[in-house]
Amino acid sequence: MTPAIELIGIDKRFGSVHANKDVSLAIATGSIHGIIGENGAGKSTLMSILFGFYQADAGEIRVKGKPVKIRSSSDAIALGIGMVHQHFMLVEPFTVLENVVLGAEGGRLIGPALVKARAELVRLAKDYELEVDPDAIVGELPVGLQQRVEILKALFRGAETLILDEPTGVLTPDEADHLFRILRTLTDQGKTVILITHKLREIIAITDHVSVMRRGEVVATRKTMETDVMELAELMVGRRVLMHVEKGPATPGETVLEVKNLTWKDRKGIARVDNVSFSVRKGEIVGIAGVSGNGQSELLDVIAGITRPASGQVIFEGKDIGILGDPRHMRAEGLAHVPEDRQHRGLIGSFDAAESAILGWHHLDSLGKGYRLDRDKVIARAKSEMEEFDVRPPDPLLKSSKFSGGNQQKLIIAREIKSDPDLLIVGQPTRGVDIGAIEYIHKRIIQLRDEGKAVLLVSVELDEIRSMSDRILVMFAGRVMGERGPDATERELGLLMAGVAQDAA
């Protein structure tokens, strides 16, 4: 059978960065083809060329055996290629129906287009298990349903080949499982799926073929049933990779953080953090497990000084944060914060990497005097951190938005860890990060613990929580359901995450 997509000799440079080097790839019709590689390996660039965001410097693209020119996303869509981006391209105040029809109205009058689109949405939802309320406001939907809207957009425009970039980075395990059922339904009905991900277990579970990219080149393509996680990890990184976290026993010291009966309410008066109490000591990692949206994010914001609690206390090194004030004062006291949302909280896309690398620390005397920053010192600091944490490309002057998600994450983690904090609070430390970088980030966090620092870790990845934490708290609906040790089973933690009482769990 003629491949759905063929990429032949694709080459692309961005200045001195050789993003794609003579890449050739064939995607079988009706299959799920995984593309994996470290952050900066060239995966997203290659798919952006296929979807018309970039044009290759050399090479050829064929769709169903025919050579084509793709100069824009409109060209790609006309050729039956759709793309669901890692960061969704949705208008949050619009309804699902309005988002799906946006840009594909088909005439001057919106009314007939909406009637037609509604009928088509009903059909697509039935055929592909993509049920979602057409009249729901997109900004009020959980991320799993927002992702369905993105898939519906592509199918509504006639996509035969669907590209998904890190589709499970913001999904719960149950949502990811449902997505995989949707993808298999798509391929059963003749669609083709290209899956970009760093999660090797997902590649093994769902794909038919997998191609591995390293430093801009395709180094291997395998039938998925003929490979395994260890081989793929080694092909990605070019060396053997530890698939588990190596750490010795914790030696906890005095209490650094104490949370007492903490409650935080949203604008509607609903308690998102509900009477929470716990402590974190020097030399230990306390992990908070839970399905996303159960109060973990709000808890981190209160501890960081970003928001104020409705009641209760947060005591940091013997001081009430209500007295300390804002995040700048918290940082001055020795707190570092890696936020869950790197795009909106961790960096500024229009800033260059050197500028994003000093956010929150730009007032330091070592970077300048008064209101003036020493540009050379800022760049030198960023360059040093980028080299130490293997941020690719190691270019301090490249815009922050131009880095892959994983390299943006490494840039933020480098900034916070290098501040030598007494307490590191970190949300989703390895979301969207490749396996080699995950190994490195875990080692650095463990090193921080072993230096006697306190770490509060929030992650939706149960494997990460269990392997990294010395103590595990589980949150559900804003409450701490129970505390467990790192030897707790996945089932035991899963029951607590589902709201089953501690005794029953």
Secondary structure in CASP SS format (residue, H / E / C, confidence):
PFRMAT SS
TARGET T0000
AUTHOR 0000-0000-0000
METHOD secondary structure of the structure
MODEL  1
M C 1.00
T C 1.00
P C 1.00
A C 1.00
I E 1.00
E E 1.00
L E 1.00
I E 1.00
G E 1.00
I E 1.00
D E 1.00
K E 1.00
R E 1.00
F E 1.00
G C 1.00
S C 1.00
V E 1.00
H E 1.00
A E 1.00
N E 1.00
K E 1.00
D E 1.00
V E 1.00
S E 1.00
L E 1.00
A E 1.00
I E 1.00
A C 1.00
T C 1.00
G C 1.00
S C 1.00
I E 1.00
H E 1.00
G E 1.00
I E 1.00
I E 1.00
G E 1.00
E C 1.00
N C 1.00
G C 1.00
A C 1.00
G C 1.00
K H 1.00
S H 1.00
T H 1.00
L H 1.00
M H 1.00
S H 1.00
I H 1.00
L H 1.00
F C 1.00
G C 1.00
F C 1.00
Y C 1.00
Q C 1.00
A C 1.00
D C 1.00
A E 1.00
G E 1.00
E E 1.00
I E 1.00
R E 1.00
V E 1.00
K C 1.00
G C 1.00
K E 1.00
P E 1.00
V E 1.00
K C 1.00
I C 1.00
R C 1.00
S C 1.00
S H 1.00
S H 1.00
D H 1.00
A H 1.00
I H 1.00
A H 1.00
L C 1.00
G C 1.00
I E 1.00
G E 1.00
M E 1.00
V E 1.00
H C 1.00
Q C 1.00
H C 1.00
F C 1.00
M C 1.00
L C 1.00
V C 1.00
E C 1.00
P C 1.00
F C 1.00
T E 1.00
V H 1.00
L H 1.00
E H 1.00
N H 1.00
V H 1.00
V H 1.00
L C 1.00
G C 1.00
A C 1.00
E C 1.00
G C 1.00
G C 1.00
R C 1.00
L C 1.00
I H 1.00
G H 1.00
P H 1.00
A H 1.00
L H 1.00
V H 1.00
K H 1.00
A H 1.00
R H 1.00
A H 1.00
E H 1.00
L H 1.00
V H 1.00
R H 1.00
L H 1.00
A H 1.00
K H 1.00
D H 1.00
Y H 1.00
E C 1.00
L C 1.00
E C 1.00
V C 1.00
D C 1.00
P C 1.00
D C 1.00
A C 1.00
I E 1.00
V H 1.00
G H 1.00
E H 1.00
L C 1.00
P C 1.00
V H 1.00
G H 1.00
L H 1.00
Q H 1.00
Q H 1.00
R H 1.00
V H 1.00
E H 1.00
I H 1.00
L H 1.00
K H 1.00
A H 1.00
L H 1.00
F H 1.00
R C 1.00
G C 1.00
A C 1.00
E C 1.00
T E 1.00
L E 1.00
I E 1.00
L E 1.00
D E 1.00
E C 1.00
P C 1.00
T C 1.00
G C 1.00
V C 1.00
L C 1.00
T C 1.00
P H 1.00
D H 1.00
E H 1.00
A H 1.00
D H 1.00
H H 1.00
L H 1.00
F H 1.00
R H 1.00
I H 1.00
L H 1.00
R H 1.00
T H 1.00
L H 1.00
T H 1.00
D H 1.00
Q C 1.00
G C 1.00
K C 1.00
T E 1.00
V E 1.00
I E 1.00
L E 1.00
I E 1.00
T C 1.00
H C 1.00
K C 1.00
L H 1.00
R H 1.00
E H 1.00
I H 1.00
I H 1.00
A H 1.00
I H 1.00
T C 1.00
D C 1.00
H E 1.00
V E 1.00
S E 1.00
V E 1.00
M E 1.00
R E 1.00
R C 1.00
G C 1.00
E E 1.00
V E 1.00
V E 1.00
A E 1.00
T E 1.00
R E 1.00
K E 1.00
T H 1.00
M H 1.00
E H 1.00
T C 1.00
D C 1.00
V H 1.00
M H 1.00
E H 1.00
L H 1.00
A H 1.00
E H 1.00
L H 1.00
M H 1.00
V H 1.00
G C 1.00
R C 1.00
R C 1.00
V C 1.00
L C 1.00
M C 1.00
H C 1.00
V C 1.00
E C 1.00
K C 1.00
G C 1.00
P C 1.00
A C 1.00
T C 1.00
P C 1.00
G C 1.00
E C 1.00
T E 1.00
V E 1.00
L E 1.00
E E 1.00
V E 1.00
K E 1.00
N E 1.00
L E 1.00
T E 1.00
W E 1.00
K E 1.00
D C 1.00
R C 1.00
K C 1.00
G C 1.00
I C 1.00
A E 1.00
R E 1.00
V E 1.00
D E 1.00
N E 1.00
V E 1.00
S E 1.00
F E 1.00
S E 1.00
V E 1.00
R E 1.00
K C 1.00
G C 1.00
E E 1.00
I E 1.00
V E 1.00
G E 1.00
I E 1.00
A E 1.00
G C 1.00
V C 1.00
S C 1.00
G C 1.00
N C 1.00
G C 1.00
Q H 1.00
S H 1.00
E H 1.00
L H 1.00
L H 1.00
D H 1.00
V H 1.00
I H 1.00
A C 1.00
G C 1.00
I C 1.00
T C 1.00
R C 1.00
P C 1.00
A C 1.00
S E 1.00
G E 1.00
Q E 1.00
V E 1.00
I E 1.00
F E 1.00
E C 1.00
G C 1.00
K E 1.00
D E 1.00
I H 1.00
G H 1.00
I H 1.00
L H 1.00
G C 1.00
D C 1.00
P H 1.00
R H 1.00
H H 1.00
M H 1.00
R H 1.00
A H 1.00
E H 1.00
G C 1.00
L E 1.00
A E 1.00
H E 1.00
V E 1.00
P C 1.00
E C 1.00
D C 1.00
R H 1.00
Q H 1.00
H H 1.00
R H 1.00
G H 1.00
L C 1.00
I C 1.00
G C 1.00
S C 1.00
F C 1.00
D E 1.00
A H 1.00
A H 1.00
E H 1.00
S H 1.00
A C 1.00
I C 1.00
L C 1.00
G C 1.00
W C 1.00
H C 1.00
H C 1.00
L C 1.00
D H 1.00
S H 1.00
L H 1.00
G E 1.00
K E 1.00
G C 1.00
Y C 1.00
R E 1.00
L E 1.00
D C 1.00
R H 1.00
D H 1.00
K H 1.00
V H 1.00
I H 1.00
A H 1.00
R H 1.00
A H 1.00
K H 1.00
S H 1.00
E H 1.00
M H 1.00
E H 1.00
E H 1.00
F C 1.00
D C 1.00
V C 1.00
R C 1.00
P C 1.00
P C 1.00
D C 1.00
P C 1.00
L C 1.00
L C 1.00
K E 1.00
S H 1.00
S H 1.00
K H 1.00
F C 1.00
S C 1.00
G H 1.00
G H 1.00
N H 1.00
Q H 1.00
Q H 1.00
K H 1.00
L H 1.00
I H 1.00
I H 1.00
A H 1.00
R H 1.00
E H 1.00
I H 1.00
K C 1.00
S C 1.00
D C 1.00
P C 1.00
D C 1.00
L E 1.00
L E 1.00
I E 1.00
V E 1.00
G E 1.00
Q C 1.00
P C 1.00
T C 1.00
R C 1.00
G C 1.00
V C 1.00
D C 1.00
I H 1.00
G H 1.00
A H 1.00
I H 1.00
E H 1.00
Y H 1.00
I H 1.00
H H 1.00
K H 1.00
R H 1.00
I H 1.00
I H 1.00
Q H 1.00
L H 1.00
R H 1.00
D H 1.00
E C 1.00
G C 1.00
K C 1.00
A E 1.00
V E 1.00
L E 1.00
L E 1.00
V E 1.00
S C 1.00
V C 1.00
E C 1.00
L H 1.00
D H 1.00
E H 1.00
I H 1.00
R H 1.00
S H 1.00
M H 1.00
S C 1.00
D C 1.00
R E 1.00
I E 1.00
L E 1.00
V E 1.00
M E 1.00
F E 1.00
A C 1.00
G C 1.00
R E 1.00
V E 1.00
M E 1.00
G E 1.00
E E 1.00
R E 1.00
G C 1.00
P C 1.00
D C 1.00
A C 1.00
T C 1.00
E H 1.00
R H 1.00
E H 1.00
L H 1.00
G H 1.00
L H 1.00
L H 1.00
M H 1.00
A C 1.00
G C 1.00
V C 1.00
A C 1.00
Q C 1.00
D C 1.00
A C 1.00
A C 1.00
END
